[in-house]
Amino acid sequence: MSPERLARINAMLDMRQPDLTICMEQVHKTHNLSAMVRTADAIGIHEVHAVWPGNSMRLRGGTATGSQQWVKVNTHRSIQDAIAGMREQGMQIIATHLSDKAVDFREVDYTKPTAILMGQEKTGITAEALALADQDVIVPMVGMVQSLNVSVATALLLYEAQRQRQAAGMYGQRRLAEAECQRLLFEGGHPIFAKICRQKGLPYPQIDDEGQIQASEDWWQKVQMNKSAWEHLDD
């Protein structure tokens, strides 16, 4: 890994916000999904959630522009399962929904652990999800149209969250677990070796402060072998 690549990945890791996320409930258009993940990466979100009962979600590479490599996408079969996991992390659940109790999205304190629910393009957030949310929010609009594209609305909310968190000094300090940082350093800095590890079922090695792989001779030998030769040694 070059020093420039190492510096860039480390700078990204120092900005990651593990207690801020979005939950995309049945958002099904690939360009929207990809744009939302791309915005999440730009904000410093480490992982997002997607609820889709059917087939796995797909990201469009051109729109995501590689952000899916850096943002973990967790998929769930039900909104109940998704929110239960976020509750375990102590997150407040914010829903974008026009209701009597809704407030301007800028009135929410996003420095708290926060998950933002974004609903399906046509029907919005389901009643089941709304019943589990702590607060409804709206984006004030004064034109004839009363809704924004879901990826645009996501960007507005996330940049407000970023603004508040920057003011609170929550960026520029590493908050991810070291094991997760090591994973990203290896996959992002040594993608060919990471692919070999996945193919051969090898553990990821340690990355040192200079971005270089620290591994045993046995690991290097297994990496250099083809898979059939390596498996033969275990017979």
C-alpha positions as CSV (number, residue, x, y, z in Angstrom):
1,M,0.0,0.0,0.0
2,S,1.4,3.4,-0.9
3,P,1.8,6.0,1.8
4,E,-0.8,8.2,0.0
5,R,-3.3,5.4,0.0
6,L,-2.7,4.6,3.7
7,A,-3.1,8.3,4.7
8,R,-6.3,8.5,2.8
9,I,-7.9,5.4,4.4
10,N,-6.7,6.5,7.8
11,A,-8.2,9.9,7.3
12,M,-11.5,8.3,6.4
13,L,-11.5,6.0,9.4
14,D,-11.0,9.0,11.7
15,M,-14.2,10.5,10.4
16,R,-16.5,7.4,10.6
17,Q,-19.6,7.8,12.7
18,P,-20.6,4.3,14.0
19,D,-23.7,5.6,15.9
20,L,-25.3,7.3,12.9
21,T,-27.1,5.3,10.2
22,I,-30.0,5.2,7.8
23,C,-32.6,2.4,7.3
24,M,-34.0,2.1,3.8
25,E,-37.4,0.5,4.1
26,Q,-38.3,-1.2,0.8
27,V,-36.6,1.5,-1.3
28,H,-36.4,-0.5,-4.5
29,K,-35.0,1.7,-7.3
30,T,-31.3,0.9,-7.7
31,H,-30.3,4.5,-8.5
32,N,-31.9,5.7,-5.2
33,L,-30.3,2.9,-3.2
34,S,-26.9,3.6,-4.7
35,A,-27.2,7.4,-4.2
36,M,-28.2,6.9,-0.6
37,V,-25.2,4.7,0.1
38,R,-22.9,7.1,-1.7
39,T,-24.2,10.0,0.5
40,A,-23.8,7.9,3.6
41,D,-20.1,7.3,2.7
42,A,-19.7,11.1,2.1
43,I,-21.1,11.9,5.6
44,G,-18.9,9.3,7.3
45,I,-21.5,6.6,8.0
46,H,-20.0,3.2,8.5
47,E,-23.0,1.0,7.9
48,V,-26.6,1.3,6.7
49,H,-29.6,-0.9,6.8
50,A,-32.0,-2.0,4.1
51,V,-35.4,-3.8,4.6
52,W,-36.6,-5.8,1.7
53,P,-38.6,-9.0,2.1
54,G,-37.9,-10.3,-1.3
55,N,-34.6,-10.6,-3.3
56,S,-31.5,-9.0,-2.1
57,M,-31.0,-5.3,-2.9
58,R,-28.7,-4.3,-5.7
59,L,-26.5,-1.3,-5.9
60,R,-25.8,0.4,-9.2
61,G,-22.0,0.7,-9.5
62,G,-22.1,4.0,-11.5
63,T,-24.2,5.8,-9.0
64,A,-22.5,4.3,-5.9
65,T,-19.1,5.0,-7.4
66,G,-17.4,2.4,-5.2
67,S,-18.9,3.6,-1.9
68,Q,-20.4,0.1,-1.4
69,Q,-16.8,-1.0,-0.7
70,W,-16.6,1.3,2.3
71,V,-20.1,1.3,3.6
72,K,-21.5,-2.0,5.0
73,V,-25.1,-2.7,3.9
74,N,-27.0,-4.8,6.4
75,T,-30.2,-6.4,4.9
76,H,-33.2,-7.4,7.0
77,R,-36.4,-9.3,6.2
78,S,-38.6,-7.1,8.4
79,I,-38.6,-3.6,9.8
80,Q,-39.1,-5.0,13.3
81,D,-35.8,-6.9,13.1
82,A,-34.0,-3.9,11.7
83,I,-35.2,-1.5,14.4
84,A,-34.6,-4.1,17.2
85,G,-30.9,-4.2,16.2
86,M,-30.7,-0.4,16.2
87,R,-32.4,-0.2,19.6
88,E,-29.7,-2.5,21.0
89,Q,-27.2,0.1,20.0
90,G,-29.1,2.8,21.9
91,M,-30.2,4.6,18.8
92,Q,-33.2,7.0,18.5
93,I,-35.4,6.3,15.5
94,I,-36.2,9.2,13.3
95,A,-38.9,8.8,10.6
96,T,-39.4,11.1,7.6
97,H,-43.2,11.4,7.7
98,L,-45.8,14.2,7.5
99,S,-47.9,13.9,10.7
100,D,-49.4,16.0,13.5
101,K,-46.4,15.3,15.7
102,A,-43.8,15.9,13.0
103,V,-41.1,18.6,13.5
104,D,-38.7,20.3,11.2
105,F,-35.8,17.9,10.6
106,R,-33.4,20.5,11.8
107,E,-34.9,20.5,15.3
108,V,-33.7,16.9,16.0
109,D,-30.5,16.4,18.0
110,Y,-28.4,14.2,15.7
111,T,-25.4,14.1,18.1
112,K,-27.3,11.3,19.8
113,P,-27.0,7.8,18.4
114,T,-29.5,8.1,15.5
115,A,-31.1,5.9,12.9
116,I,-33.0,7.7,10.1
117,L,-35.9,5.8,8.4
118,M,-36.5,6.4,4.8
119,G,-39.5,4.8,3.1
120,Q,-40.4,3.3,-0.3
121,E,-40.5,5.8,-3.2
122,K,-44.2,5.7,-3.8
123,T,-45.9,4.7,-0.5
124,G,-43.3,6.0,2.1
125,I,-42.7,4.5,5.5
126,T,-45.0,1.7,6.5
127,A,-47.4,2.0,9.5
128,E,-45.5,-0.7,11.3
129,A,-42.3,1.3,11.0
130,L,-43.9,4.6,12.0
131,A,-45.3,2.9,15.2
132,L,-41.7,2.0,16.2
133,A,-40.2,5.5,15.6
134,D,-39.4,8.0,18.3
135,Q,-40.0,11.2,16.2
136,D,-41.5,12.1,12.8
137,V,-39.7,14.8,10.9
138,I,-40.5,16.8,7.8
139,V,-38.5,18.8,5.3
140,P,-40.4,22.2,5.0
141,M,-41.6,22.8,1.4
142,V,-43.3,25.9,0.0
143,G,-43.9,24.8,-3.6
144,M,-46.6,22.9,-5.2
145,V,-44.9,19.5,-4.7
146,Q,-45.1,18.1,-1.2
147,S,-42.3,15.5,-1.3
148,L,-38.7,15.1,-2.4
149,N,-36.9,12.2,-4.0
150,V,-35.9,9.8,-1.3
151,S,-32.2,10.1,-2.0
152,V,-32.4,13.9,-2.0
153,A,-34.3,13.9,1.3
154,T,-31.7,11.5,2.8
155,A,-28.9,13.9,1.8
156,L,-30.6,16.8,3.5
157,L,-31.0,15.0,6.8
158,L,-27.6,13.5,6.8
159,Y,-25.8,16.8,6.1
160,E,-27.7,18.4,9.0
161,A,-26.5,15.5,11.1
162,Q,-23.0,16.1,9.9
163,R,-23.2,19.8,10.6
164,Q,-24.3,19.2,14.2
165,R,-21.7,16.5,14.8
166,Q,-18.9,18.6,13.4
167,A,-19.9,21.5,15.7
168,A,-19.9,19.0,18.6
169,G,-16.4,17.8,17.8
170,M,-17.5,14.3,16.8
171,Y,-15.3,14.1,13.7
172,G,-11.6,13.7,13.5
173,Q,-11.4,11.0,16.3
174,R,-11.3,7.3,15.6
175,R,-14.4,5.7,16.9
176,L,-14.5,2.4,15.0
177,A,-13.3,-0.8,16.7
178,E,-9.7,-1.7,15.8
179,A,-10.7,-5.0,14.2
180,E,-12.9,-3.2,11.8
181,C,-10.3,-0.6,11.0
182,Q,-7.9,-3.5,10.3
183,R,-10.4,-5.1,7.9
184,L,-10.9,-1.9,6.0
185,L,-7.1,-1.2,5.8
186,F,-6.5,-4.6,4.4
187,E,-9.4,-4.7,1.9
188,G,-8.8,-1.1,0.8
189,G,-5.1,-1.2,0.8
190,H,-4.4,-4.7,-0.4
191,P,-7.5,-5.7,-2.5
192,I,-5.8,-8.5,-4.4
193,F,-4.7,-10.3,-1.3
194,A,-8.1,-9.7,0.3
195,K,-9.7,-11.4,-2.7
196,I,-7.3,-14.4,-2.3
197,C,-8.1,-14.6,1.4
198,R,-11.8,-14.8,0.7
199,Q,-11.3,-17.4,-2.1
200,K,-9.1,-19.6,0.1
201,G,-10.8,-19.0,3.4
202,L,-7.7,-17.5,4.9
203,P,-7.8,-15.1,7.9
204,Y,-6.9,-11.5,7.2
205,P,-3.4,-10.6,8.4
206,Q,-2.5,-7.6,10.5
207,I,-1.7,-4.3,8.9
208,D,1.1,-2.3,10.5
209,D,1.5,1.5,10.9
210,E,3.1,1.8,7.5
211,G,0.3,-0.1,5.8
212,Q,2.2,-3.3,5.2
213,I,1.0,-6.8,5.7
214,Q,2.3,-8.6,8.9
215,A,1.8,-12.3,8.5
216,S,3.5,-15.6,9.2
217,E,5.5,-17.6,6.6
218,D,2.7,-20.2,6.6
219,W,0.2,-17.6,5.6
220,W,2.4,-16.3,2.8
221,Q,2.9,-19.9,1.5
222,K,-0.9,-20.5,1.5
223,V,-1.5,-17.3,-0.3
224,Q,1.0,-18.2,-3.0
225,M,-0.5,-21.6,-3.7
226,N,-3.5,-22.3,-5.8
227,K,-6.5,-23.5,-3.9
228,S,-6.3,-27.2,-4.9
229,A,-2.7,-27.4,-3.8
230,W,-3.4,-25.8,-0.5
231,E,-6.4,-28.0,0.2
232,H,-4.3,-31.1,-0.6
233,L,-2.0,-30.3,2.3
234,D,-4.9,-30.7,4.7
235,D,-5.7,-34.3,3.4
